[in-house]
């Protein structure tokens, strides 16, 4: 974890265990930035969905990383979750309703 003032940048392996770790780091960052309970819960949901999408869809059968950056900008919390994977496509071998992006 690399907090620098009003930013946080972390790289996680694209595996299921990273979802909870990232969720914890980002909700703590949001709370420390002054987010109220409702806002922290919204961050928790968005980060969970974005990380889960990256873990499930980014790197088909190869290892990879997910980068998370958060920044406090003009009293707004900006969060970026990114990977270098192959993109999202329908996967019949993966669970879920396909609503993650809409929830985010």
Long-range contacts (C-beta under 8 A, 24 or more apart in sequence): 1-25, 3-29, 6-33, 6-71, 6-72, 6-73, 7-69, 7-70, 7-71, 7-72, 8-68, 8-69, 8-70, 8-71, 9-67, 9-68, 9-69, 10-67, 10-68, 10-69, 11-65, 11-66, 11-67, 11-68, 12-51, 12-65, 12-66, 12-67, 12-68, 13-63, 13-64, 13-65, 13-66, 14-54, 14-55, 14-58, 14-59, 14-63, 14-64, 14-65, 14-66, 14-83, 14-85, 15-55, 16-55, 18-51, 18-55, 18-66, 19-48, 19-51, 19-52, 19-55, 22-47, 22-51, 22-66, 22-68, 22-81, 23-47, 23-48, 23-51, 25-68, 26-68, 26-70, 26-79, 29-70, 29-77, 30-70, 30-77, 33-72, 33-77, 35-77, 39-77, 43-77, 43-79, 45-103, 45-104, 46-79, 46-103, 46-104, 47-79, 47-81, 49-100, 49-101, 49-103, 49-104, 50-79, 50-81, 50-100, 50-104, 51-81, 52-96, 52-100, 53-88, 53-100, 53-101, 54-81, 54-82, 54-83, 54-85, 56-91, 56-94, 56-96, 57-85, 57-87, 57-88, 57-89, 57-91, 57-94, 58-83, 58-84, 58-85, 58-86, 58-87, 59-83, 59-85, 59-86, 60-85, 60-86
